[in-house]
Amino acid sequence: MTEGAASAFATKVMSAAHQYGPLCAGIDPSAELLHGWNLDDAPGGLRTFCAICLEGFAGAVGVIKPQVAFFERHGSAGLAELERLIADARAVGLVVIADAKRGDIDSTAAAYADAWLRDSSPLAADAVTVHPYLGLGALAPCVELAAETGRGVIVVTRSSNPEGRSLQEAATASGVSVEDALLAEIAAWNAAPGIPTGTLGVVIGATLAPSSFALSQLGGVILAPGLGAQGAGPEEVAALFAGCAPGMVLASSSRGLLGQGPDPGALRQAAVLLQSELSVLMGPE
């Protein structure tokens, strides 16, 4: 982390990583997983799915990441189950990253910030994922509110999907890639006066080649999806993020863990094993 007061969100992540390890458990109640767990693809099935996940993961991991789309597809009843999950998870001390991937400008960006980052919102999580491709400056309402409420804004910067790589690797007028320019701008924002260090984090796919930007200079949390089902193992994650501050990289696994359900004991055992492997390779020390 760079010098300056650390954000409440970054502090929570570091504390969770030191207590449990650097694993973030995804909660993705897709139709396929619901059926695999013999649950109805309906709001009631979501409720049972989430309850099993919390029973399995609480005390084994410090951070969870619900994928918002799998709740939204059930309409208002699905969002009600997401609200329940966020409240229940935070009540047992879990850090919650809402994987919503929002992004817009002006009043719409402010409305997204209100939904995911304002204390009074029933959807308020510890952090929310956002897209920067309307310009990082368009995220100012989210960053400002997150700084005010002690939450985090995690910017999808280097995604592993093939469709995104050509855009993210494209050269800017200065010759720097779009993704590296974004990383530098995020690092500068984290170091700016009035913004607690670590308010902004990034999403970087765990299956990618190393970044040209020195990630140790980012000053924020790195969420690294792709562990398990997408092909990255603990060794690859540790190598990709070597040099980053201990506790600031969250290796995320969703399908790889959830495939062990619906037995909460099996979920916990899988999480503990993966947590142990990651901790040996990545710290935190």
Phi and psi restraints in degrees (value plus and minus 20) as a CYANA .aco file:
   2 THR   PHI     -97.2   -57.2
   2 THR   PSI     148.6   188.6
   3 GLU   PHI     -86.9   -46.9
   3 GLU   PSI     134.2   174.2
   4 GLY   PHI     100.9   140.9
   4 GLY   PSI     149.6   189.6
   5 ALA   PHI     -87.5   -47.5
   5 ALA   PSI     110.0   150.0
   6 ALA   PHI     -97.5   -57.5
   6 ALA   PSI     123.5   163.5
   7 SER   PHI     -87.0   -47.0
   7 SER   PSI     135.7   175.7
   8 ALA   PHI     -81.3   -41.3
   8 ALA   PSI     -56.4   -16.4
   9 PHE   PHI     -84.4   -44.4
   9 PHE   PSI     -70.1   -30.1
  10 ALA   PHI     -80.7   -40.7
  10 ALA   PSI     -58.3   -18.3
  11 THR   PHI     -83.7   -43.7
  11 THR   PSI     -61.9   -21.9
  12 LYS   PHI     -82.3   -42.3
  12 LYS   PSI     -62.5   -22.5
  13 VAL   PHI     -84.5   -44.5
  13 VAL   PSI     -66.1   -26.1
  14 MET   PHI     -81.9   -41.9
  14 MET   PSI     -60.7   -20.7
  15 SER   PHI     -83.9   -43.9
  15 SER   PSI     -63.3   -23.3
  16 ALA   PHI     -84.4   -44.4
  16 ALA   PSI     -61.2   -21.2
  17 ALA   PHI     -86.3   -46.3
  17 ALA   PSI     -58.2   -18.2
  18 HIS   PHI     -88.1   -48.1
  18 HIS   PSI     -54.5   -14.5
  19 GLN   PHI     -98.5   -58.5
  19 GLN   PSI     -61.0   -21.0
  20 TYR   PHI    -134.2   -94.2
  20 TYR   PSI     -57.8   -17.8
  21 GLY   PHI     108.8   148.8
  21 GLY   PSI     155.6   195.6
  22 PRO   PHI    -109.6   -69.6
  22 PRO   PSI       2.8    42.8
  23 LEU   PHI    -111.5   -71.5
  23 LEU   PSI     113.6   153.6
  24 CYS   PHI    -131.1   -91.1
  24 CYS   PSI     105.0   145.0
  25 ALA   PHI    -114.3   -74.3
  25 ALA   PSI     100.2   140.2
  26 GLY   PHI     -97.7   -57.7
  26 GLY   PSI     123.8   163.8
  27 ILE   PHI    -140.1  -100.1
  27 ILE   PSI      81.3   121.3
  28 ASP   PHI    -144.5  -104.5
  28 ASP   PSI      64.8   104.8
  29 PRO   PHI     -98.3   -58.3
  29 PRO   PSI      48.5    88.5
  30 SER   PHI     -91.1   -51.1
  30 SER   PSI     143.2   183.2
  31 ALA   PHI     -78.5   -38.5
  31 ALA   PSI     -59.5   -19.5
  32 GLU   PHI     -82.2   -42.2
  32 GLU   PSI     -65.6   -25.6
  33 LEU   PHI     -89.9   -49.9
  33 LEU   PSI     -60.6   -20.6
  34 LEU   PHI     -77.7   -37.7
  34 LEU   PSI     -66.4   -26.4
  35 HIS   PHI     -85.2   -45.2
  35 HIS   PSI     -58.1   -18.1
  36 GLY   PHI     -83.8   -43.8
  36 GLY   PSI     -47.2    -7.2
  37 TRP   PHI    -113.8   -73.8
  37 TRP   PSI     -10.9    29.1
  38 ASN   PHI      39.7    79.7
  38 ASN   PSI      19.6    59.6
  39 LEU   PHI    -134.3   -94.3
  39 LEU   PSI     132.8   172.8
  40 ASP   PHI     -90.6   -50.6
  40 ASP   PSI     121.4   161.4
  41 ASP   PHI    -101.2   -61.2
  41 ASP   PSI      53.1    93.1
  42 ALA   PHI    -177.6  -137.6
  42 ALA   PSI     147.2   187.2
  43 PRO   PHI     -72.8   -32.8
  43 PRO   PSI     -57.2   -17.2
  44 GLY   PHI     -83.4   -43.4
  44 GLY   PSI     -57.7   -17.7
  45 GLY   PHI     -85.9   -45.9
  45 GLY   PSI     -58.7   -18.7
  46 LEU   PHI     -79.0   -39.0
  46 LEU   PSI     -63.9   -23.9
  47 ARG   PHI     -81.5   -41.5
  47 ARG   PSI     -65.6   -25.6
  48 THR   PHI     -86.1   -46.1
  48 THR   PSI     -62.3   -22.3
  49 PHE   PHI     -76.5   -36.5
  49 PHE   PSI     -69.6   -29.6
  50 CYS   PHI     -85.4   -45.4
  50 CYS   PSI     -59.0   -19.0
  51 ALA   PHI     -82.8   -42.8
  51 ALA   PSI     -61.2   -21.2
  52 ILE   PHI     -84.2   -44.2
  52 ILE   PSI     -62.8   -22.8
  53 CYS   PHI     -80.4   -40.4
  53 CYS   PSI     -65.9   -25.9
  54 LEU   PHI     -84.3   -44.3
  54 LEU   PSI     -60.2   -20.2
  55 GLU   PHI     -82.4   -42.4
  55 GLU   PSI     -59.1   -19.1
  56 GLY   PHI     -97.0   -57.0
  56 GLY   PSI     -58.3   -18.3
  57 PHE   PHI    -113.1   -73.1
  57 PHE   PSI     -50.2   -10.2
  58 ALA   PHI     -80.2   -40.2
  58 ALA   PSI     105.8   145.8
  59 GLY   PHI      70.1   110.1
  59 GLY   PSI     -30.2     9.8
  60 ALA   PHI    -130.5   -90.5
  60 ALA   PSI     -51.4   -11.4
  61 VAL   PHI    -149.6  -109.6
  61 VAL   PSI     140.6   180.6
  62 GLY   PHI    -124.2   -84.2
  62 GLY   PSI     -34.1     5.9
  63 VAL   PHI    -155.1  -115.1
  63 VAL   PSI     115.4   155.4
  64 ILE   PHI    -142.9  -102.9
  64 ILE   PSI     138.7   178.7
  65 LYS   PHI    -156.3  -116.3
  65 LYS   PSI      68.9   108.9
  66 PRO   PHI     -90.0   -50.0
  66 PRO   PSI     114.4   154.4
  67 GLN   PHI    -106.1   -66.1
  67 GLN   PSI      91.7   131.7
  68 VAL   PHI     -82.2   -42.2
  68 VAL   PSI     -54.9   -14.9
  69 ALA   PHI     -78.8   -38.8
  69 ALA   PSI     -54.4   -14.4
  70 PHE   PHI     -90.9   -50.9
  70 PHE   PSI     -38.1     1.9
  71 PHE   PHI    -111.0   -71.0
  71 PHE   PSI     -60.4   -20.4
  72 GLU   PHI     -80.1   -40.1
  72 GLU   PSI     -52.6   -12.6
  73 ARG   PHI     -86.7   -46.7
  73 ARG   PSI     -32.3     7.7
  74 HIS   PHI    -118.9   -78.9
  74 HIS   PSI      -8.4    31.6
  75 GLY   PHI      49.9    89.9
  75 GLY   PSI    -171.5  -131.5
  76 SER   PHI     -81.6   -41.6
  76 SER   PSI     -54.9   -14.9
  77 ALA   PHI     -86.7   -46.7
  77 ALA   PSI     -56.5   -16.5
  78 GLY   PHI     -87.5   -47.5
  78 GLY   PSI     -61.5   -21.5
  79 LEU   PHI     -85.0   -45.0
  79 LEU   PSI     -53.2   -13.2
  80 ALA   PHI     -82.1   -42.1
  80 ALA   PSI     -57.2   -17.2
  81 GLU   PHI     -90.5   -50.5
  81 GLU   PSI     -52.8   -12.8
  82 LEU   PHI     -86.1   -46.1
  82 LEU   PSI     -63.1   -23.1
  83 GLU   PHI     -78.1   -38.1
  83 GLU   PSI     -63.1   -23.1
  84 ARG   PHI     -82.2   -42.2
  84 ARG   PSI     -64.6   -24.6
  85 LEU   PHI     -81.4   -41.4
  85 LEU   PSI     -67.1   -27.1
  86 ILE   PHI     -79.4   -39.4
  86 ILE   PSI     -66.7   -26.7
  87 ALA   PHI     -84.0   -44.0
  87 ALA   PSI     -65.3   -25.3
  88 ASP   PHI     -86.0   -46.0
  88 ASP   PSI     -59.5   -19.5
  89 ALA   PHI     -86.8   -46.8
  89 ALA   PSI     -63.9   -23.9
  90 ARG   PHI     -89.1   -49.1
  90 ARG   PSI     -49.6    -9.6
  91 ALA   PHI     -85.9   -45.9
  91 ALA   PSI     -48.3    -8.3
  92 VAL   PHI    -119.0   -79.0
  92 VAL   PSI      -6.5    33.5
  93 GLY   PHI      69.0   109.0
  93 GLY   PSI      -9.6    30.4
  94 LEU   PHI    -100.6   -60.6
  94 LEU   PSI     121.2   161.2
  95 VAL   PHI    -101.4   -61.4
  95 VAL   PSI     110.9   150.9
  96 VAL   PHI    -135.2   -95.2
  96 VAL   PSI     101.4   141.4
  97 ILE   PHI    -126.7   -86.7
  97 ILE   PSI      93.4   133.4
  98 ALA   PHI     -99.9   -59.9
  98 ALA   PSI      94.4   134.4
  99 ASP   PHI    -106.9   -66.9
  99 ASP   PSI      59.4    99.4
 100 ALA   PHI    -123.2   -83.2
 100 ALA   PSI     -43.1    -3.1
 101 LYS   PHI      29.4    69.4
 101 LYS   PSI      34.1    74.1
 102 ARG   PHI    -105.8   -65.8
 102 ARG   PSI     144.9   184.9
 103 GLY   PHI     154.5   194.5
 103 GLY   PSI     107.0   147.0
 104 ASP   PHI    -187.3  -147.3
 104 ASP   PSI    -187.8  -147.8
 105 ILE   PHI    -142.0  -102.0
 105 ILE   PSI     140.2   180.2
 106 ASP   PHI      32.4    72.4
 106 ASP   PSI    -147.6  -107.6
 107 SER   PHI     -86.1   -46.1
 107 SER   PSI     -48.8    -8.8
 108 THR   PHI     -89.6   -49.6
 108 THR   PSI     -60.5   -20.5
 109 ALA   PHI     -82.4   -42.4
 109 ALA   PSI     -59.8   -19.8
 110 ALA   PHI     -84.1   -44.1
 110 ALA   PSI     -56.6   -16.6
 111 ALA   PHI     -87.9   -47.9
 111 ALA   PSI     -60.4   -20.4
 112 TYR   PHI     -80.7   -40.7
 112 TYR   PSI     -61.7   -21.7
 113 ALA   PHI     -80.3   -40.3
 113 ALA   PSI     -64.6   -24.6
 114 ASP   PHI     -78.8   -38.8
 114 ASP   PSI     -60.2   -20.2
 115 ALA   PHI     -86.7   -46.7
 115 ALA   PSI     -61.0   -21.0
 116 TRP   PHI    -127.8   -87.8
 116 TRP   PSI     -34.2     5.8
 117 LEU   PHI    -147.6  -107.6
 117 LEU   PSI     -28.7    11.3
 118 ARG   PHI    -108.6   -68.6
 118 ARG   PSI     118.3   158.3
 119 ASP   PHI     -74.6   -34.6
 119 ASP   PSI     -56.7   -16.7
 120 SER   PHI     -99.2   -59.2
 120 SER   PSI     -28.2    11.8
 121 SER   PHI     -99.7   -59.7
 121 SER   PSI     116.3   156.3
 122 PRO   PHI     -88.5   -48.5
 122 PRO   PSI     -33.4     6.6
 123 LEU   PHI    -117.1   -77.1
 123 LEU   PSI     -20.2    19.8
 124 ALA   PHI     -78.5   -38.5
 124 ALA   PSI     103.4   143.4
 125 ALA   PHI    -132.8   -92.8
 125 ALA   PSI    -199.7  -159.7
 126 ASP   PHI     -94.4   -54.4
 126 ASP   PSI     -46.4    -6.4
 127 ALA   PHI    -179.4  -139.4
 127 ALA   PSI     141.9   181.9
 128 VAL   PHI    -155.9  -115.9
 128 VAL   PSI     123.6   163.6
 129 THR   PHI    -105.0   -65.0
 129 THR   PSI     125.3   165.3
 130 VAL   PHI    -158.9  -118.9
 130 VAL   PSI     140.8   180.8
 131 HIS   PHI    -122.0   -82.0
 131 HIS   PSI     118.7   158.7
 132 PRO   PHI    -122.2   -82.2
 132 PRO   PSI     -12.5    27.5
 133 TYR   PHI    -107.6   -67.6
 133 TYR   PSI      -3.7    36.3
 134 LEU   PHI    -123.3   -83.3
 134 LEU   PSI      -8.4    31.6
 135 GLY   PHI      81.9   121.9
 135 GLY   PSI     112.6   152.6
 136 LEU   PHI     -80.4   -40.4
 136 LEU   PSI     -53.2   -13.2
 137 GLY   PHI     -80.4   -40.4
 137 GLY   PSI     -46.2    -6.2
 138 ALA   PHI     -85.6   -45.6
 138 ALA   PSI     -37.3     2.7
 139 LEU   PHI    -106.1   -66.1
 139 LEU   PSI     -16.6    23.4
 140 ALA   PHI     -72.9   -32.9
 140 ALA   PSI     -63.3   -23.3
 141 PRO   PHI     -79.7   -39.7
 141 PRO   PSI     -56.5   -16.5
 142 CYS   PHI     -89.0   -49.0
 142 CYS   PSI     -64.7   -24.7
 143 VAL   PHI     -85.5   -45.5
 143 VAL   PSI     -63.1   -23.1
 144 GLU   PHI     -84.2   -44.2
 144 GLU   PSI     -61.9   -21.9
 145 LEU   PHI     -90.9   -50.9
 145 LEU   PSI     -58.5   -18.5
 146 ALA   PHI     -81.9   -41.9
 146 ALA   PSI     -60.2   -20.2
 147 ALA   PHI     -83.0   -43.0
 147 ALA   PSI     -56.0   -16.0
 148 GLU   PHI     -92.2   -52.2
 148 GLU   PSI     -58.6   -18.6
 149 THR   PHI    -119.7   -79.7
 149 THR   PSI     -21.3    18.7
 150 GLY   PHI      58.2    98.2
 150 GLY   PSI       3.7    43.7
 151 ARG   PHI    -124.3   -84.3
 151 ARG   PSI    -196.5  -156.5
 152 GLY   PHI    -145.7  -105.7
 152 GLY   PSI     134.5   174.5
 153 VAL   PHI    -143.3  -103.3
 153 VAL   PSI      96.2   136.2
 154 ILE   PHI    -128.6   -88.6
 154 ILE   PSI      95.1   135.1
 155 VAL   PHI    -113.2   -73.2
 155 VAL   PSI     104.0   144.0
 156 VAL   PHI     -91.1   -51.1
 156 VAL   PSI      85.8   125.8
 157 THR   PHI    -132.7   -92.7
 157 THR   PSI     -68.0   -28.0
 158 ARG   PHI    -147.2  -107.2
 158 ARG   PSI      69.5   109.5
 159 SER   PHI    -109.9   -69.9
 159 SER   PSI     136.1   176.1
 160 SER   PHI    -112.0   -72.0
 160 SER   PSI     -26.3    13.7
 161 ASN   PHI     -89.8   -49.8
 161 ASN   PSI     115.4   155.4
 162 PRO   PHI     -77.7   -37.7
 162 PRO   PSI     -53.2   -13.2
 163 GLU   PHI     -85.0   -45.0
 163 GLU   PSI     -46.2    -6.2
 164 GLY   PHI    -109.3   -69.3
 164 GLY   PSI     -39.1     0.9
 165 ARG   PHI     -86.4   -46.4
 165 ARG   PSI     -59.2   -19.2
 166 SER   PHI     -82.7   -42.7
 166 SER   PSI     -57.4   -17.4
 167 LEU   PHI     -90.8   -50.8
 167 LEU   PSI     -65.7   -25.7
 168 GLN   PHI     -91.0   -51.0
 168 GLN   PSI     -49.9    -9.9
 169 GLU   PHI    -109.9   -69.9
 169 GLU   PSI     -25.3    14.7
 170 ALA   PHI     -81.0   -41.0
 170 ALA   PSI     123.8   163.8
 171 ALA   PHI    -100.5   -60.5
 171 ALA   PSI     116.2   156.2
 172 THR   PHI    -100.7   -60.7
 172 THR   PSI     158.0   198.0
 173 ALA   PHI     -79.8   -39.8
 173 ALA   PSI     -48.0    -8.0
 174 SER   PHI    -104.0   -64.0
 174 SER   PSI     -24.5    15.5
 175 GLY   PHI      73.9   113.9
 175 GLY   PSI     -32.3     7.7
 176 VAL   PHI    -100.4   -60.4
 176 VAL   PSI     125.0   165.0
 177 SER   PHI     -86.4   -46.4
 177 SER   PSI     136.9   176.9
 178 VAL   PHI     -77.6   -37.6
 178 VAL   PSI     -66.0   -26.0
 179 GLU   PHI     -85.6   -45.6
 179 GLU   PSI     -58.9   -18.9
 180 ASP   PHI     -90.2   -50.2
 180 ASP   PSI     -54.6   -14.6
 181 ALA   PHI     -84.5   -44.5
 181 ALA   PSI     -60.3   -20.3
 182 LEU   PHI     -84.0   -44.0
 182 LEU   PSI     -63.8   -23.8
 183 LEU   PHI     -80.7   -40.7
 183 LEU   PSI     -61.7   -21.7
 184 ALA   PHI     -85.6   -45.6
 184 ALA   PSI     -59.7   -19.7
 185 GLU   PHI     -87.7   -47.7
 185 GLU   PSI     -58.7   -18.7
 186 ILE   PHI     -84.6   -44.6
 186 ILE   PSI     -62.8   -22.8
 187 ALA   PHI     -80.5   -40.5
 187 ALA   PSI     -61.4   -21.4
 188 ALA   PHI     -85.2   -45.2
 188 ALA   PSI     -58.8   -18.8
 189 TRP   PHI     -86.3   -46.3
 189 TRP   PSI     -59.4   -19.4
 190 ASN   PHI     -84.3   -44.3
 190 ASN   PSI     -46.9    -6.9
 191 ALA   PHI    -113.8   -73.8
 191 ALA   PSI     -20.9    19.1
 192 ALA   PHI     -95.4   -55.4
 192 ALA   PSI     127.1   167.1
 193 PRO   PHI     -80.3   -40.3
 193 PRO   PSI     119.6   159.6
 194 GLY   PHI      68.7   108.7
 194 GLY   PSI     -30.6     9.4
 195 ILE   PHI    -132.8   -92.8
 195 ILE   PSI      92.0   132.0
 196 PRO   PHI     -76.6   -36.6
 196 PRO   PSI     116.2   156.2
 197 THR   PHI     -78.1   -38.1
 197 THR   PSI     108.5   148.5
 198 GLY   PHI      75.6   115.6
 198 GLY   PSI     -16.6    23.4
 199 THR   PHI     -81.1   -41.1
 199 THR   PSI     -58.4   -18.4
 200 LEU   PHI    -120.3   -80.3
 200 LEU   PSI     115.0   155.0
 201 GLY   PHI    -143.6  -103.6
 201 GLY   PSI    -195.9  -155.9
 202 VAL   PHI    -158.5  -118.5
 202 VAL   PSI     136.8   176.8
 203 VAL   PHI    -123.5   -83.5
 203 VAL   PSI     104.7   144.7
 204 ILE   PHI    -153.0  -113.0
 204 ILE   PSI      99.4   139.4
 205 GLY   PHI     -79.6   -39.6
 205 GLY   PSI     114.5   154.5
 206 ALA   PHI     -93.7   -53.7
 206 ALA   PSI     -29.7    10.3
 207 THR   PHI    -117.5   -77.5
 207 THR   PSI     -14.9    25.1
 208 LEU   PHI    -106.9   -66.9
 208 LEU   PSI     146.0   186.0
 209 ALA   PHI     -92.0   -52.0
 209 ALA   PSI     141.5   181.5
 210 PRO   PHI     -78.1   -38.1
 210 PRO   PSI     128.8   168.8
 211 SER   PHI     -97.3   -57.3
 211 SER   PSI     129.4   169.4
 212 SER   PHI     -94.0   -54.0
 212 SER   PSI     -45.0    -5.0
 213 PHE   PHI     -99.8   -59.8
 213 PHE   PSI     119.2   159.2
 214 ALA   PHI     -94.2   -54.2
 214 ALA   PSI      82.7   122.7
 215 LEU   PHI     -85.0   -45.0
 215 LEU   PSI     -40.4    -0.4
 216 SER   PHI     -85.4   -45.4
 216 SER   PSI     -36.1     3.9
 217 GLN   PHI    -115.3   -75.3
 217 GLN   PSI     -17.4    22.6
 218 LEU   PHI     -87.0   -47.0
 218 LEU   PSI     -61.1   -21.1
 219 GLY   PHI      59.9    99.9
 219 GLY   PSI      -7.9    32.1
 220 GLY   PHI    -165.0  -125.0
 220 GLY   PSI     154.5   194.5
 221 VAL   PHI     -89.8   -49.8
 221 VAL   PSI     119.0   159.0
 222 ILE   PHI    -130.4   -90.4
 222 ILE   PSI      97.4   137.4
 223 LEU   PHI    -115.9   -75.9
 223 LEU   PSI     100.8   140.8
 224 ALA   PHI    -138.1   -98.1
 224 ALA   PSI      66.8   106.8
 225 PRO   PHI     -95.2   -55.2
 225 PRO   PSI     140.1   180.1
 226 GLY   PHI      96.9   136.9
 226 GLY   PSI     -20.2    19.8
 227 LEU   PHI     -95.7   -55.7
 227 LEU   PSI     106.8   146.8
 228 GLY   PHI      78.1   118.1
 228 GLY   PSI    -126.5   -86.5
 229 ALA   PHI     -82.0   -42.0
 229 ALA   PSI     -49.7    -9.7
 230 GLN   PHI    -105.2   -65.2
 230 GLN   PSI     -25.5    14.5
 231 GLY   PHI      93.8   133.8
 231 GLY   PSI     -31.5     8.5
 232 ALA   PHI    -105.8   -65.8
 232 ALA   PSI     115.3   155.3
 233 GLY   PHI    -123.3   -83.3
 233 GLY   PSI     151.7   191.7
 234 PRO   PHI     -74.4   -34.4
 234 PRO   PSI     -57.4   -17.4
 235 GLU   PHI     -84.4   -44.4
 235 GLU   PSI     -62.7   -22.7
 236 GLU   PHI     -85.0   -45.0
 236 GLU   PSI     -60.5   -20.5
 237 VAL   PHI     -83.5   -43.5
 237 VAL   PSI     -66.0   -26.0
 238 ALA   PHI     -82.2   -42.2
 238 ALA   PSI     -60.8   -20.8
 239 ALA   PHI     -87.5   -47.5
 239 ALA   PSI     -60.8   -20.8
 240 LEU   PHI     -83.2   -43.2
 240 LEU   PSI     -55.4   -15.4
 241 PHE   PHI    -131.8   -91.8
 241 PHE   PSI       3.7    43.7
 242 ALA   PHI     -79.2   -39.2
 242 ALA   PSI     115.4   155.4
 243 GLY   PHI      77.3   117.3
 243 GLY   PSI     -35.2     4.8
 244 CYS   PHI     -95.3   -55.3
 244 CYS   PSI     131.9   171.9
 245 ALA   PHI     -80.9   -40.9
 245 ALA   PSI     114.5   154.5
 246 PRO   PHI     -76.0   -36.0
 246 PRO   PSI     115.4   155.4
 247 GLY   PHI      69.8   109.8
 247 GLY   PSI     -26.5    13.5
 248 MET   PHI    -120.7   -80.7
 248 MET   PSI     -24.4    15.6
 249 VAL   PHI    -131.9   -91.9
 249 VAL   PSI     104.2   144.2
 250 LEU   PHI    -129.0   -89.0
 250 LEU   PSI      90.9   130.9
 251 ALA   PHI    -102.4   -62.4
 251 ALA   PSI     102.9   142.9
 252 SER   PHI    -127.3   -87.3
 252 SER   PSI     112.4   152.4
 253 SER   PHI    -149.9  -109.9
 253 SER   PSI     111.1   151.1
 254 SER   PHI    -136.0   -96.0
 254 SER   PSI     -98.1   -58.1
 255 ARG   PHI     -80.8   -40.8
 255 ARG   PSI     -55.7   -15.7
 256 GLY   PHI     -80.1   -40.1
 256 GLY   PSI     -58.0   -18.0
 257 LEU   PHI    -101.2   -61.2
 257 LEU   PSI     -67.7   -27.7
 258 LEU   PHI     -85.4   -45.4
 258 LEU   PSI     -42.5    -2.5
 259 GLY   PHI     -84.7   -44.7
 259 GLY   PSI     -32.6     7.4
 260 GLN   PHI    -105.8   -65.8
 260 GLN   PSI     -29.3    10.7
 261 GLY   PHI     -95.8   -55.8
 261 GLY   PSI     156.0   196.0
 262 PRO   PHI    -113.7   -73.7
 262 PRO   PSI     -14.2    25.8
 263 ASP   PHI     -93.4   -53.4
 263 ASP   PSI      97.5   137.5
 264 PRO   PHI     -81.5   -41.5
 264 PRO   PSI     -50.2   -10.2
 265 GLY   PHI     -85.2   -45.2
 265 GLY   PSI     -59.1   -19.1
 266 ALA   PHI     -89.2   -49.2
 266 ALA   PSI     -57.9   -17.9
 267 LEU   PHI     -80.3   -40.3
 267 LEU   PSI     -65.9   -25.9
 268 ARG   PHI     -83.6   -43.6
 268 ARG   PSI     -64.2   -24.2
 269 GLN   PHI     -81.2   -41.2
 269 GLN   PSI     -62.7   -22.7
 270 ALA   PHI     -85.3   -45.3
 270 ALA   PSI     -60.1   -20.1
 271 ALA   PHI     -86.6   -46.6
 271 ALA   PSI     -63.2   -23.2
 272 VAL   PHI     -82.9   -42.9
 272 VAL   PSI     -62.4   -22.4
 273 LEU   PHI     -83.8   -43.8
 273 LEU   PSI     -67.6   -27.6
 274 LEU   PHI     -86.1   -46.1
 274 LEU   PSI     -59.7   -19.7
 275 GLN   PHI     -78.3   -38.3
 275 GLN   PSI     -63.2   -23.2
 276 SER   PHI     -83.6   -43.6
 276 SER   PSI     -63.6   -23.6
 277 GLU   PHI     -82.9   -42.9
 277 GLU   PSI     -63.9   -23.9
 278 LEU   PHI     -85.9   -45.9
 278 LEU   PSI     -61.7   -21.7
 279 SER   PHI     -83.1   -43.1
 279 SER   PSI     -58.7   -18.7
 280 VAL   PHI     -81.6   -41.6
 280 VAL   PSI     -59.0   -19.0
 281 LEU   PHI    -107.3   -67.3
 281 LEU   PSI     -50.8   -10.8
 282 MET   PHI    -135.6   -95.6
 282 MET   PSI     -32.2     7.8
 283 GLY   PHI      64.5   104.5
 283 GLY   PSI    -174.5  -134.5
 284 PRO   PHI     -91.0   -51.0
 284 PRO   PSI     129.6   169.6
